[in-house]
Amino acid sequence: MISAVSVTMRYGEKTLFENVSVKFRAGNRYGLIGANGSGKSTFMKILSGQLEASSGEVALDTGCTMGFLRQDHNTFDHETVMNTVYQGNETLWKLHLEREHLYTAAELTPEEEERIGLIEEEFGEAGGYTMETDAAKMLDGLGLPEEQREDAMETLSAGLKLRVLLARVLFGKPDVLLLDEPTNHLDMTSRDWLENFLQQYTGTVIVISHDRFFLNAVPTHIADLDYQEIRMFNGNYDDSMTTNAMLMEKRSRENATKEKTHR
């Protein structure tokens, strides 16, 4: 679905990771973990195209869409909450704007009159007739008060803005979903809703979180970024810790055997 091929990232003389090659497959959910400063967020920004790697490349399968949780909280300050969420689905948003224009214009060109006969089918197939309900369900789940949904984004606190931006990327239903610390500012109820939503998500999910409970509930795999490389483990966070401990114990025994042999 999405792959990193020989990706290296350096800042001056400091190397965050080097020649990382890893593939994130369709239908799997990956927890991206690693020590503070290991480059998790940087790696995710490279995957999303927000940053360019020092070398290597990222490959997204043909026809696949990708969405990421934005951290630029003030970008949509002059949009309403609902419009901010709708814009997460670019195709649907464009159809929505076109449809609004066609039905409110004082006069239409012959081409526009012909277009009216076609746009309803496209709008319906894109989910237009349930867009308001779908967006409202997400905002309900993430704890955004109903009375604030037609307000401008600039009126919201930073925590509520994050919830709207999270709803925005989920509303787009991308094939590859990248989430950096999505549980920040979420209460227990909203976090539980997000866990359930992601557990049922059919696309590829890559998530960074420091929440151990979240990393045990959501991922089917753990990608551990450490020592400038990524190691992939099957299972959730606790599974990966158990497997890693077993590997370290095995390595320790092998090293001890080698030392005895060389004596």
C-alpha positions in Angstrom: 0.0 0.0 0.0 2.7 2.5 1.0 6.5 1.8 1.2 9.7 3.5 2.3 12.6 2.5 0.1 16.1 3.2 1.4 15.0 6.3 3.3 17.6 8.3 5.2 17.1 11.5 7.1 20.0 13.6 8.3 20.1 17.0 10.0 23.7 18.2 9.6 25.9 15.6 11.2 23.1 13.9 13.0 21.4 10.9 11.4 17.9 10.1 12.5 17.6 6.9 10.5 19.5 5.4 7.5 18.5 3.2 4.6 15.1 2.4 6.1 13.0 0.1 3.8 9.6 -1.0 5.0 6.2 -1.7 3.6 2.9 -1.0 5.2 0.3 -3.3 3.8 -3.3 -2.9 3.0 -5.7 -3.6 5.9 -3.1 -3.6 8.6 -2.8 -1.1 11.5 0.7 -0.1 12.5 1.8 1.5 15.8 5.0 3.5 15.1 7.0 3.5 18.3 10.5 4.5 19.3 12.5 6.5 21.9 12.0 10.2 22.1 14.2 11.8 19.4 14.3 8.7 17.3 12.5 10.4 14.5 9.0 9.0 14.6 7.2 12.2 13.6 9.8 13.0 11.1 9.4 9.6 9.4 5.7 10.1 9.3 6.0 13.5 7.8 8.2 11.9 5.1 5.6 9.3 4.4 2.9 12.0 4.1 5.0 14.2 1.8 5.3 17.0 4.3 9.1 16.5 4.5 11.6 15.4 1.9 14.1 12.7 3.0 17.8 13.2 2.6 17.8 10.2 0.3 15.4 7.4 -0.6 11.8 7.5 -1.6 8.3 6.8 -0.6 6.0 4.8 -2.9 2.2 4.9 -2.7 0.3 2.2 -4.7 -1.3 3.6 -7.8 -4.8 4.9 -7.2 -4.4 5.0 -3.4 -5.4 8.0 -1.4 -3.6 9.2 1.7 -4.6 11.4 4.6 -2.8 12.7 7.7 -3.7 14.4 10.9 -2.8 18.1 10.4 -1.1 19.9 13.2 -1.5 23.4 11.8 -4.5 24.3 14.0 -5.0 27.8 12.6 -5.2 27.0 8.9 -9.0 26.7 8.9 -9.8 29.5 11.3 -12.2 31.2 9.0 -14.1 28.0 8.0 -17.0 26.7 10.0 -16.5 23.4 11.9 -18.7 21.4 9.5 -17.1 22.8 6.4 -13.7 22.0 7.8 -14.8 18.4 8.2 -16.4 18.2 4.8 -13.2 19.4 3.1 -11.5 16.2 4.3 -13.2 14.5 1.4 -11.8 16.6 -1.5 -14.0 14.9 -4.2 -17.2 15.3 -2.2 -16.4 18.9 -1.3 -15.8 19.9 -4.9 -19.1 18.3 -5.9 -20.9 20.0 -3.0 -19.6 23.5 -4.1 -20.4 22.9 -7.7 -23.9 21.7 -6.8 -24.5 24.7 -4.6 -23.4 27.0 -7.5 -25.7 25.3 -10.0 -28.8 25.5 -7.8 -28.2 29.1 -6.7 -27.0 30.8 -9.9 -29.3 33.3 -11.4 -28.5 32.1 -14.9 -26.9 29.0 -16.2 -25.0 28.4 -19.3 -26.2 25.5 -21.6 -23.2 23.4 -20.3 -24.2 24.1 -16.7 -27.8 23.1 -17.4 -26.6 19.8 -18.9 -24.4 19.4 -15.9 -27.3 19.6 -13.5 -28.6 16.4 -14.9 -25.4 14.5 -14.1 -24.1 15.9 -10.9 -26.8 14.4 -8.6 -25.6 10.8 -9.5 -22.0 11.7 -8.8 -22.9 13.6 -5.6 -24.9 10.6 -4.3 -22.2 8.1 -5.2 -19.6 10.2 -3.3 -21.8 10.2 -0.2 -23.3 13.6 -0.6 -26.7 12.7 0.7 -25.4 11.5 4.0 -22.4 13.9 4.4 -24.1 15.9 7.1 -25.1 12.9 9.1 -21.7 11.2 8.7 -19.8 14.3 9.8 -22.1 14.8 12.8 -21.6 11.2 13.9 -17.8 11.7 13.9 -18.1 14.9 15.8 -20.4 13.3 18.3 -17.9 10.5 18.8 -15.1 12.9 19.3 -17.0 15.1 21.7 -17.5 18.3 19.8 -20.6 20.0 21.2 -23.5 20.2 18.7 -24.1 23.9 19.4 -20.5 24.8 18.1 -20.6 23.0 14.8 -21.6 26.0 12.7 -19.1 28.3 14.5 -15.9 29.4 13.0 -12.9 27.3 13.8 -11.1 30.4 15.3 -13.6 30.4 18.2 -12.6 26.9 19.4 -9.9 26.0 21.9 -6.8 24.2 20.7 -8.1 20.9 22.1 -11.5 21.2 20.2 -9.7 22.2 17.0 -7.7 19.0 17.2 -10.9 17.0 17.4 -12.3 18.7 14.3 -9.0 18.1 12.4 -9.2 14.5 13.4 -12.8 14.2 12.2 -11.7 15.9 9.0 -9.1 13.3 8.1 -11.4 10.4 9.1 -14.2 11.8 7.0 -12.0 11.6 3.9 -11.7 7.8 4.3 -8.2 7.6 2.8 -6.7 4.3 1.8 -3.7 5.2 4.0 -4.4 7.0 7.2 -1.5 8.6 9.1 -2.1 9.8 12.7 0.5 11.5 14.9 -0.7 11.5 18.6 -4.4 11.4 17.8 -5.5 10.9 21.4 -4.1 14.2 22.6 -6.9 16.3 24.1 -9.3 13.4 23.9 -11.3 12.3 27.0 -11.8 8.7 27.8 -15.1 8.5 25.9 -13.7 10.1 22.8 -10.6 7.9 22.9 -12.8 4.8 23.2 -14.8 5.9 20.2 -11.6 6.5 18.2 -10.2 3.0 19.1 -13.5 1.4 17.9 -13.5 3.4 14.7 -9.9 2.5 13.8 -10.4 -1.2 14.7 -13.1 -1.3 12.0 -11.1 0.8 9.5 -10.5 -1.1 6.2 -7.5 0.9 5.0 -3.9 1.0 6.2 -3.5 2.9 9.5 -0.1 4.1 10.8 -0.3 5.8 14.2 2.1 7.4 16.7 1.1 7.3 20.3 2.6 7.3 23.8 -0.6 5.8 25.1 0.2 2.1 25.8 -3.5 1.2 26.2 -4.2 2.7 22.8 -1.2 0.8 21.3 -2.6 -2.4 22.7 -6.1 -1.8 21.4 -5.5 -0.6 17.8 -2.4 -1.9 16.1 -2.1 -5.3 14.4 1.6 -4.6 14.0 4.3 -2.5 15.7 7.0 -0.7 13.7 9.8 0.1 16.1 12.1 2.9 15.0 15.3 2.7 17.0 19.0 2.6 16.3 18.4 4.3 13.0 16.3 1.4 11.6 12.7 0.0 11.8 11.9 -3.4 13.1 8.5 -4.8 12.4 6.6 -7.0 14.9 3.3 -8.8 14.6 0.7 -8.0 17.2 0.1 -5.0 19.5 2.5 -3.1 21.8 2.7 -5.7 24.6 3.2 -8.5 22.0 6.1 -6.6 20.5 7.7 -6.1 23.9 7.5 -9.8 24.6 9.0 -10.7 21.3 11.7 -8.2 21.6 12.6 -9.5 25.1 12.8 -13.0 23.7 15.1 -11.9 20.9 17.4 -10.0 23.3 17.6 -13.1 25.6 18.4 -15.3 22.6 21.1 -12.9 21.4 22.5 -12.8 24.9 22.7 -16.6 25.0 24.4 -16.7 21.6 26.9 -14.1 22.6 27.7 -16.0 25.8 28.2 -19.2 23.8 30.5 -17.4 21.4 32.6 -16.0 24.4 33.0 -19.5 25.8 34.0 -20.9 22.4 36.8 -18.3 22.1 38.2 -18.8 25.5 
